[in-house]
């Protein structure tokens, strides 16, 4: 195969694995790992070393640097809140504990030399944002444990790399004429320079962005090039210290108030998804199955000790006195999958230790991959059921976030609550919120587009947003803001007011905001209908009473949404279609003369079979 075909194969396999994981609701990392092993050592279709040669290591290193930088962009200090103490302890206390415990297990149980055990112990500090972040996205964990795992994964990545560097440098002292003081001084200087270079790079970027020295179309390219430079400079002084520099750079940028940062972050997130997919495929395809299957019982016991003892024990000791409930300690102590960085660093230092004369270091790459594979599978499949068991999922059933308090949105919220789905109404006008609060509807008083709203509201409990204010432009802005988070197909709004519909020069294009729902229902029409006695009604469809039957009986009804028995929700737009045997419950805005009795009378007058109430229960709200 040509190099171009191989690039296409890697991209297709990586993104295809992500799609399969999304479609079948299984951990994406597990699928990517399996696909990489399948096309690599199993079938021999992809042989990364033969294709890329000496370029494989810098390609993976560059991808890891960009992944860590993007992870740093997502770390907001304000989001830590009550998780700050736990994160600080997991980094300051938990990291060294994992290093020490893993080193002892590696030497006494795994049979490794002290040099190999110490390097591998440092590597195992790394839990890996490449694995944690996709798992958190899929499991919908509550905010505090999710933030603890996210921060630990991103911050401990460079910490683990530097721990492995320190162990490697000490091995050099033992196997050469280097002095210990010189080595430690070199290490300290490299760490300080890495932090300084990362902070300086972020400060220069912030200054350039605020002063307008970088045009919009060059912001992302300039930032990518800056990340590569900031990663490369410290590495020339101290191996893998560039990971620390890019993480610091991302954190400083992520906590600044730079304009366009949200757009940059979203674009970088898309790049990161592609990079994570490609890197996992490459690393899995590069595994030597013969070496992996040659691992003896001591190595297997060591892997199990890392899984069941080292990580949980270190976390529990670190979190003593933090006030976290036992359920959160258990979930944080159990979830610690290793990822791309662990395998990449193990391969790098394993080869260098062998060159120094540490022969058993050749086993580090396959041993690290075995740990990655086992932790990814165990933690990937157990996170969601455990979070559900410990009541740490944001919600069992996804709900609707309604922006705008008014008579229509109140009735919509009451109807959705009646079928057991979470709902919340948000508005920045206190008088409007006060009119809703007396109806037992969860409310948020404040600006939904502010950072405070993201901190105060568990967004994981919602899967859709509908903007129902009387301001069409604000509705569009809300949909634009939440489109990347919930998906473009999950944000909806009122159609433009009737006075603007015919004037295309004075209305925003439909592609700018969310989908118009309820057959282009606008604010004025919705409020007018509510004020003149229309109501929101639930109607069950079946094979005997189809959507066509419903339309014939209720020609004026505006269908808002449809709910299936499997829990899926469809918000109706003008492009929505129903199958003939659709078995769903409709939510529609209907006139007050469309009661069940009158519908039966109309059907009887036409000589048709009336819908049975037992099969098609209808309830006024």
N, C-alpha and C positions, 0 to 999 in steps of 0.2 A: 504494500500500500504506500502511496505517496504521503508526504508530510501533511499536505492539505487535507487528505482523506482522514488521516489520523486525528487532526485537530477537530474535524467535523464529528468523528466518532466519539471523541472525549466529550465534546459539548452535548451531543445528542444523548449519550448515555447518562451524563450528569443531570441534565435538565429533565430527561425522561424519567430518571429515578425519582427526582423531586416531584414530578407530576404524579407518578404512580403512588408515592407516599401520601400526597394530598388526596388523591382520589379514593384510596382505600384506607385512609386514616391510620397509617402505620409510620413509625419513626423513619424520617428521610435518610438519616445516616446509616441505618441498617440496610436499606435498599441500595444505597450507593456503595457500601462496603461489599455487598453480595455481587453487584454488577461488576465492580472493579476486579474482584477475584475471578469472576466468570470469564471476562474477556482478557484477563491477564494470565496468571499462572495456570488456570484450568484449561483454557483453549489455545493460549498463545497468540491470540489475535493482536493484542497490544503488549509490546515489550518496551517500556519507557526508557530503560538504559540504552537499548540498542538504537532507539529513535533519537533521543535527545542527548545522550552521552553526558559530557561535562556540563551541559546547559540545564540538566534536570534539577540539580541542587539550587542554582540561583533562581530558576523559574519558581520553584516551590517557596523559596525564601521570600521572593518578591510578593507572591500571593499572600503569604502569611503576614507580611508587613502591612499590606493593604487591609487585610481582614482585621488585624488588631487596631489599626487606625480607625476604621469604621466602628469597631466596637467601642473605642474611646469616645467617639462622637456621641454615642448613645448614653454615656454615663453622666447624668445630671446630679450634681450634689444635692439639689433641692429634693430630688426623688428619694434620696436615702432615708431622710426623716428618722423613723424609729428603727431602721435597719442599719444605721451607721455604726453602732457599737459592735454588732455582729460581724459586719464586713471587716471592720478594723481588726478585730480579734482573729478572724479567719486568715487574714493576710499576715499579721505580725506574729501570732502564736501558732495558728493552724499550719501555715506553710513550713516553718522549721520542724514542727511535730511530725508532719507527713514525711519530710526529708529524713529525719532521724529514725522513725519507725520503719520506713521502707528500706533504708540502708541496713538496719539490723536484720530485717527479714531477708533481704537479698543475700547477705553474707552467711547467716546461720541457717537459713532454710533453703534459699535458692542455690547456695554453694558458690556464689560469685566472690571474686577477690574484693578487697575493701575499695580499691579504685573504681571498679565497675559498679559495685553496689552503691557507692556514694554518688556517682554520676547519674545512675538510674534513679536513685532516690530523689535527687534534685529535679529530674525530669517529671517525676510523678506528682510533684506539687501542682503541675499544670492540669487543670480540668478542661479547659478549652472552650472558647466561645463558639468555635465552629460546630460544636456538638450541642452545647447547652442552649444556645439561642434558638435553633430550630425546635428543640424539645419543648422549650417554654412556650413558643408560639403555638405548638400543637396541643399542649396539655392545658392551656388557659389557667395557669396557677395564679393564686391570689397575689396581690402586689408585693407584700413584704417578703415572703419566701422567694418569689421570682426575682426581686431586686437583689436579694442576698446572693443567689446563685449566679445572676448575671454579672454583678460587680466582682465577685470572687473569681469567676472564670476569666474575665478580661484583665483584671489587675494581677492575678497570680500567673498569667502566661509569661510575662517578662521576668517575674520573680523566680519562677521555676527554671527558666532558661539561664538566669544569672547564677542560681544555685548550682546548676550543672557546670557552668563555666568555672565557678570557684572550685568545685571538686576536680575538674580537669586541670586547672592551674596548680592545685596542690599535688596532683599526680605528676605533673611536669617537674615540680620541685623534688619529688621523691625519685624520679627516674633521670634526672639531669643535674647539672651543677648550679641551677638557679637557686637564689636565696629566698627564704620564706618572706622576709621583710620586703624585698623587691617585688615579689609576686603579689602580696597583699596590697602594697602601695599602688601597683599597676591596676589592680582590681578596683580599688577605691577611686582612683583617678578616672577610670573608665566609666564607672557608675555616675559620678558627679558630672562628667562631661556629657553623658547621655541625657541626663535630666536637663542640664543647661541647654543643650542643643535642641532638644524637643520643645522646651519652653520658648526659646528664642525663635525657632521656626514658626511656632503658633503665633507669637506676638507679631512677627513680621507679616504673616498672612492676614491677621486681623487688621493691622494698620493699613495694609494695601487694599483690603476689601472696603474698609470704612472710608478711605480717602478716594475711592473710585479709581484706583490705579489699574484695576483688572476689569476688563469688559465682561459682560455677563456670559458670553459664549466661551470665554477662556477660563472661567472660574474653576470648573471641574478639572480640566486638563492641567492647569497650574497646580492645583491641589494634589493631584496624583503624582506629578513630577516632584513636588516638594516632599511628599511622603517618601519617595524613592531616595531622594538626596539625604533626607534626615535619617533614613534607615542605614544608608551606606556609610556616612561619615563616622559615626561611633564604632561601627564594625571594624574599621581600619585600625582602631586602637585596642578594642576588646571584643572577642567573638560574641555574637548574639546580643550585644548591648544595644543594637539598633532597635530591637523589639521594645525595649524600655523607652527609647526616645520617641518612637511613633505613637506609643500608648499615651505618653505624657502630652504629646502634641495634640492627639485627638481629644483628650480630656479637657485641655485648656480651650480648644476651639469649641467643643460641645457645650461648655459652660459660659461662653461669651454670648453677646446679643448681636451678633453679626447678621445683617440682612442677607437674605437668600440662603441662610444656613440650612433651612428645612429642605429646600429643593436639592441642595448639595448632598445632604444626608440621605435623602431618598434615592438619589441617583447612585450614591456610593453603596447603599444597601442592595440595590439591584446588581451592581458589579460584584459585591461580596457573595451573593447567592451563586453567581456563575463561577467565581473563584473557588468557593468551598466545594462545589460540585466537581469541578475539574481536578482540584488537588486530591480529593478523596479517591477519585477514580484512578489517578496516577499512582498514589501511594499503595492502594490495594492491588493494582495491577503489577506493581514492582516487587511484591512479596514473593519470596522463594518458599514454596510449599514444602519442599524437601527439608529445608532448615527448620521451618515451623513445626513440621511433624516430628522432627528429631528432638524436640523439647522433652526432657525426662520428667519423672514424677516430682522431683524437687522444684523444677520450674513451674509445674502445674500447681503445686501447693502454694508456691510463692504468689502466683497470680490470684489464687483464691484468698490468700491472706490480705493482699492489697484490696480486694473487693469487699471482704466481709469484716476485716479487723482494722487495717491501717487508717483508711478514710473515716469510718464511723467513729473510731476512738479519738482521732485527732480533732474531729469536729466537736464531739461531746466535751472534751477537755477544754477546747477553746471557748465554747459558749456557756461555760459555767458562770452564773451570776448575771447573764444578759437579760433575764426576764422573759426570754422566748418560751412559748408553750412547748410541751414535749412533742406534739405533733409536728411542729415546724423544725425542731431539732432533728427529729427522725428523718424527715424528708430531705433536709439539707445534708445530714450525715450519710444518707444512702446514695443520693444522686451526686456522682462525681465522675462522669464519663470522660475519658481522655480522647484527644482528637489529633488534628493535623500536626500541631506544634510538637507534641510528644514524639510522634513517629519521626518527624523531620530532624529534631534535635538528637534523638537516639541514633539515627543513621549517621549524622555528622560526627558526633563524639565517639561513636563506636569505632568508626574507621580510624580516627586519630589516635585513640587509645591503643589500637592494634599496632599502629606505626611506632608507638612508644615502647612496645613490648608487652602490653597487657593482652595476652592471647585470648582470655575468655571474654573480652569485650566484643568479640565478633557476634556473640549471642544477643547483644543489646537490641539491635533493630528488630529481629523476629520476636524477642520477648516483649518489647514495647508494643509491637503490632498485636500480639496475643492479648495484652492487657487492654488495648484500645478496642479490639473486637469483642472481648467478653464484657467490658463495661458498657459499651455502646448497646449491645443486645439486651443485657440485663436491665440497665437503667432506662433504655429507650422504651422497652415494653412495659416497665413497671411504674413509670412516673405517673401516667394518667390514672390507672386504677388505685394507686396508693394515695394520690392527691384526692381522689373521690372518697376513699375510705377514711382519710383523716379530715375530710370536709375542708380541704384547702383549694378546691377548684373554685374559680370565681363564680361559677353558677353551673347547675346541671343543664338548664335549658337557656339558650340564648334569647335575649329579648330585644326591645326597641328603645332607642334613645330619641325622644321627641324634643325638638328645639322650638320653643314658642308656646306660651300658656294662653289659651283662649277656649271658648265653649266647645269648639270642634275637637281640639286636641285633648281636652278633658274627657269627652265622651269616648274618643279613640282609646285613650289610656285605660279607662274603666273596662272597655270591651276586651282589650288585650289581656288585662289582669284576670278577667273572668274565665279565660281558657288556660290560666296557669303560667303565663309567660311574664318574665320581668319587664318592667317598663319604668321609665323616668322622664319627667318633664323638666326641662331647663329653660330658664328665662332670666334676663338681667333686670327686668322690671318687677319691683317688689309687689305692686298692687296686683299684677297679673298672677304672680306666684301665690299670693295670699288667697286669691279666689279659688285656687286649685287645691291648696294644702288641706282644706277641710273635707276632702273626699277620699282620704286614705290613699293618696297617690304619692309615691316617692318623688321629691322635687329637688332641684338644685338651683339656688339663687346665686347668680353670677354670670360672668361672661364665659360661654362655653368654649370660646376660641383661646382662652388664656391658659398659661402654663399651670395656674392654680387649679383649673378644672381637671387637668390631666392627673394632678396629684390627689385631688379629693374624690374623684369618681373612679370606681373600678370599671374601666372600659372593657375589660374582658368579659363582663356579663352581657354585653350587647353584641349583636352581629349586624345591626342595621341602624341607620340614622335617617330621620325624616324631619326636614326643616319646614315648620308650619307658621312662621311669623307673617306679619302683614307687609314685610319689606322683602320684595323679590330679590333684590341684589344681595341682601344679607343671607337669605336662604341659599343663594348660589354660592356665596362665600363659605358657608358652613359645609356644603357638599364638597366643594373643592378641597377644603382643609381635611375632611375625614375620608375622602375618596381613597387615598393611598393606604389608609389604615384598615378600612373595612372592605375595600374593593369598590370599584366604580359601579358595579351592579347592585350594591347594597346601600346606596345613598339616594334619597328621594326628596322631593320638595313640591310645594304648590306650583302650579303653572302660573305664568305671569297674569296679572290682573286683567280682567276683560277689556279694560280701556287701552291696554298696551298690546293686546294680541294682534290687532290688525296693523300696527305701526312697527314694522321691522327695524326701522332706524332708531327706535327708542327702547328697544328691549335687548337683553343679553342673549347670545346664541344658546341653543339648547345644550351644546357640547360643553359649555362653561361650567354649569352646575350639576345637579343630580337629575335623575329621571323624573318626569312629571307623572304622578300616579293618579288613580281614580278617574281615568278617561279625561286627563287634562283638567282636573279639578283645581280651581283657583281659590284664593283666600275669601274674596267677597262672596262667591257662590256658596262655599262651605258654610260660612257664618249665616248667610241668608237662609240656607236650607235648615240649619239648626234652629234659627229663630222662628221659622214658619212651621215647625213641628216635625221635620224629618228626623229620622233616628238611624243609628248604626245597628244593623241586625246580622246575626250569624245564621247561616243556612247550610245544612249538610247536603252535599251532592252524593249521588250513588249511581249505579247502573240503571236503576229504575227512574231516577230523577236527575237528569243530566244538566249540564250548563245550558244547553239549548232550551230545555224546559224552563229553567230558571229565567232565562232572558225573555222567553215568551210571556211568562207570568209577571215579570218585573221589568218592563221595557225602559223605565226611567231610572232604574237603580244604577248607582255608580259603585262598581266593585273596587274595594280598597286593597284587599289581600286575600290569599287563600292559604289554608293550613292543612297539611297532610297528616295522616296518622303516624308516620315515621318521624314527625317533628319538624320537617322542613317547612319553610315559609316562602311564599312568592308574593311580592308586592306587585299589584297589577299596574301595568302601563298600557299604552295603546297597542304595543307590540306583543302582549302576552296572549298565548293561545292555550286552549284546553283540549285534552283528548276526550273522545266520546264517552269513555268509561271512567272518567276522572272521579276519584273518590276523595274529595277534599271538603273542607268547611269554608264557605265564603264569608267574608266580612264586607258588607256593602252599606252605603248610605242610601236609604230608601225613603219614599214618602210614607206618611203615617197611615195610608189606606191600604198598605200591602201586608196586612196581618195574615196569619196562617189561615184563619177562617175564611177571609175574603178570597184568598188564593184558591182555597178548596171550592168555594162557590163559583168562581170564574171557570175553573176546570170542569165543574159539573155542568155549567151552562153550555160548555163547548162539547160536552159528551165525552170528555177524556177522563182517564183514571186519575183521581186526585193523589197528590203525594201523601204517603202515610206518615203520620207524626212519629211513629216509632223508628222508621227508617230515616226520616228527614226532620229531626227536631229543629225547631226555630225558636229563638228566644230574643225578646226585645231587651235592649240595654238602655 
